[in-house]
């Protein structure tokens, strides 16, 4: 009987040790999973920021490019008729220069991103305040208009 009790106790002890080992392995794997999830969330946040940056760049560049395209198309239509008043050419040229300066200001703003201020959004997420920087750069070049 004592022998049977010793065997049962040994088996119970072995099961307890295996249970603790298994629990420790699960805790370790859970920690690794949480680290992996945190890494994926950080990567997703980075991709979202890049996506927002690309949309912002596209928006701010497309506006002056549309004006330039319109002026060039208008100038080519006027040219087909053979009559291009000098004041129209000067006006179109000034509009094109102004829009090129806007594009230049936008490109410079993105080249100088290290100077751009961060804006904090809830809950503590920091993002580049690119829109503010672009508007400031465009205002700075407004004397060219």
C-alpha positions as CSV (number, residue, x, y, z in Angstrom):
1,X,0.0,0.0,0.0
2,X,2.8,2.4,0.9
3,X,4.5,1.5,-2.4
4,X,1.3,2.4,-4.3
5,X,1.0,5.7,-2.4
6,X,4.6,6.5,-3.3
7,X,3.9,5.8,-7.0
8,X,0.8,7.9,-7.0
9,X,2.6,10.7,-5.1
10,X,5.5,10.6,-7.6
11,X,3.1,10.7,-10.6
12,X,1.2,13.6,-9.0
13,X,4.5,15.4,-8.4
14,X,5.5,14.8,-12.0
15,X,2.2,16.1,-13.2
16,X,2.6,19.2,-11.0
17,X,6.1,19.9,-12.4
18,X,4.9,19.4,-16.0
19,X,1.9,21.7,-15.3
20,X,4.2,24.4,-13.9
21,X,6.6,24.0,-16.9
22,X,3.7,24.1,-19.3
23,X,2.3,27.2,-17.6
24,X,5.7,28.9,-17.8
25,X,6.0,28.1,-21.5
26,X,2.5,29.5,-22.1
27,X,3.3,32.7,-20.2
28,X,6.5,33.0,-22.3
29,X,4.7,32.4,-25.6
30,X,2.0,34.8,-24.6
31,X,4.6,37.5,-23.9
32,X,6.2,36.9,-27.3
33,X,2.7,37.1,-28.9
34,X,2.1,40.4,-27.2
35,X,5.4,41.7,-28.4
36,X,4.6,40.6,-31.9
37,X,1.2,42.3,-31.7
38,X,2.8,45.5,-30.4
39,X,5.3,45.4,-33.3
40,X,2.5,44.8,-35.8
41,X,0.5,47.7,-34.3
42,X,3.6,50.0,-34.5
43,X,4.2,49.0,-38.1
44,X,0.5,49.6,-38.9
45,X,0.7,53.0,-37.3
46,X,3.8,53.8,-39.4
47,X,2.1,52.7,-42.5
48,X,-0.9,54.8,-41.7
49,X,1.3,57.9,-41.1
50,X,3.0,57.3,-44.5
51,X,-0.3,56.9,-46.2
52,X,-1.6,60.1,-44.7
53,X,1.7,61.8,-45.7
54,X,1.3,60.6,-49.3
55,X,-2.4,61.8,-49.4
56,X,-1.3,65.2,-48.1
57,X,1.5,65.5,-50.6
58,X,-0.8,64.5,-53.4
59,X,-3.4,67.0,-52.4
60,X,-1.0,69.9,-52.1
61,X,0.8,69.1,-55.3
62,X,-2.3,68.4,-57.4
63,X,-3.8,71.8,-56.7
64,X,-1.1,73.9,-58.3
65,X,-0.5,71.3,-61.0
66,X,-4.1,71.5,-62.0
67,X,-3.8,75.3,-62.3
68,X,-0.6,74.9,-64.4
69,X,-2.3,72.3,-66.7
70,X,-5.3,74.6,-67.2
71,X,-3.1,77.6,-68.1
72,X,-1.1,75.6,-70.5
73,X,-4.2,74.2,-72.2
74,X,-5.8,77.6,-72.4
75,X,-2.6,79.0,-73.9
76,X,-2.4,76.2,-76.5
77,X,-6.1,76.9,-77.5
78,X,-5.4,80.6,-77.8
79,X,-2.3,79.8,-79.9
80,X,-4.3,77.6,-82.3
81,X,-6.5,80.7,-83.2
82,X,-3.3,82.6,-84.0
83,X,-4.1,85.4,-81.7
84,X,-2.3,85.6,-78.4
85,X,-2.5,89.0,-76.7
86,X,0.7,89.9,-74.9
87,X,-1.2,90.6,-71.6
88,X,-2.7,87.1,-71.7
89,X,0.7,85.6,-72.2
90,X,2.1,87.6,-69.3
91,X,-0.9,86.8,-67.1
92,X,-0.6,83.1,-67.9
93,X,3.2,83.2,-67.3
94,X,2.7,84.9,-63.9
95,X,0.1,82.3,-62.9
96,X,2.4,79.5,-63.9
97,X,5.3,81.0,-62.0
98,X,3.1,81.4,-58.9
99,X,2.0,77.8,-59.0
100,X,5.6,76.6,-59.6
101,X,6.6,78.6,-56.5
102,X,3.8,76.9,-54.6
103,X,5.1,73.5,-55.7
104,X,8.6,74.5,-54.7
105,X,7.4,75.6,-51.2
106,X,5.6,72.3,-50.8
107,X,8.6,70.2,-51.8
108,X,10.8,72.2,-49.5
109,X,8.4,71.7,-46.6
110,X,8.7,68.0,-47.1
111,X,12.5,68.1,-47.4
112,X,12.6,69.9,-44.1
113,X,10.4,67.5,-42.2
114,X,12.8,67.3,-39.3
115,X,11.6,70.9,-38.5
116,X,8.0,70.1,-38.6
117,X,6.2,70.1,-35.3
118,X,4.4,67.1,-34.0
119,X,0.8,67.3,-33.0
120,X,-0.5,65.0,-30.3
121,X,-3.8,63.3,-30.9
122,X,-5.6,61.3,-28.2
123,X,-4.6,58.9,-26.7
124,X,-1.1,60.2,-26.9
125,X,-0.5,59.5,-30.6
126,X,2.0,61.9,-32.1
127,X,1.7,62.8,-35.8
128,X,3.5,65.2,-38.0
129,X,1.6,68.4,-38.4
130,X,2.5,68.6,-42.1
131,X,-0.6,70.6,-43.1
132,X,0.4,73.5,-40.8
133,X,3.9,73.4,-42.1
134,X,2.8,73.5,-45.8
135,X,0.4,76.4,-45.1
136,X,3.2,78.3,-43.4
137,X,5.6,77.7,-46.3
138,X,2.9,78.7,-48.9
139,X,2.2,81.9,-46.9
140,X,6.0,82.6,-46.8
141,X,6.0,82.5,-50.6
142,X,2.8,84.5,-51.0
143,X,4.9,87.6,-52.0
144,X,5.6,85.8,-55.2
145,X,2.0,85.8,-56.2
